[in-house]
Amino acid sequence: EEDSTNSFVCLLKKRKEVRLMEKVVEETEEAFTGRMEALAEQWRDLHARRAQLKTHVVTSGTTVKENERLRTQALKKAKEEKQENSKKESELLRARRELESLIEKHQKLSKKLLKYAVFKRYLEDVVAVSPFQDVQDMITFYKALVRTRKDLLQSQWWHRQLTEQGKALQQQMRAEIEAEMLQYKTNLRQLKERFDQLQSDIQHWEDLWAKTQDRAARKATELKSLNMAIHSLFQ
């Protein structure tokens, strides 16, 4: 159905091109006819001028020098008119070629119009069993559906882009959190090792302090015994 609609749209465009081409061909033919009439009028005018020039040369009593001057002017005028006629003939030939090209294009467009006519009948049959008023109404509805589908695809694309960006951001945040947790675990392990070392050092110093106190107590006892012995000895 989408291909048929596209084909019918192409058919409408081709029909419009055919009408434009027919108008151009008609205008070209009118211009061509006008040019032909203008050329014919110029040829008649040229012959009339030549006849007048001949009559003037024969009937006038001018001298040979004047006749030579008039002859030179006539030849110059004839040469200019010949060049002008040659130019117009070239324009006429170019216009004829353009007309032939337009006719050829018109024939091609006519063939395409016949080729796509079946799609027009198909769409008319579809309109007959559909709620649409005419083919153009159905084409307008189809174009609206195409635009809606395009907008939907665009929205889906943006949704996928945002989803992918969200996933990437989530993965990045997860990686950063995992890195921070790993760093925290490393710091906690180092702190625990340091705490264990401090506890070991405290136990060592406590043992050393107990030994020192025991030694001091023995020394005090010895000193007391020594004082008593000295005192007894002194007595």
Secondary structure as the mmCIF struct_conf table of DSSP 4:
data_model
#
loop_
_struct_conf.conf_type_id
_struct_conf.id
_struct_conf.beg_label_comp_id
_struct_conf.beg_label_asym_id
_struct_conf.beg_label_seq_id
_struct_conf.end_label_comp_id
_struct_conf.end_label_asym_id
_struct_conf.end_label_seq_id
HELX_RH_AL_P HELX_RH_AL_P1 GLU A 2 THR A 59
HELX_RH_AL_P HELX_RH_AL_P2 VAL A 64 LYS A 115
TURN_TY1_P TURN_TY1_P1 TYR A 116 TYR A 116
HELX_RH_AL_P HELX_RH_AL_P3 ALA A 117 ALA A 128
TURN_TY1_P TURN_TY1_P2 VAL A 129 VAL A 129
BEND BEND1 SER A 130 PRO A 131
BEND BEND2 GLN A 133 ASP A 134
HELX_RH_AL_P HELX_RH_AL_P4 VAL A 135 PHE A 234
#
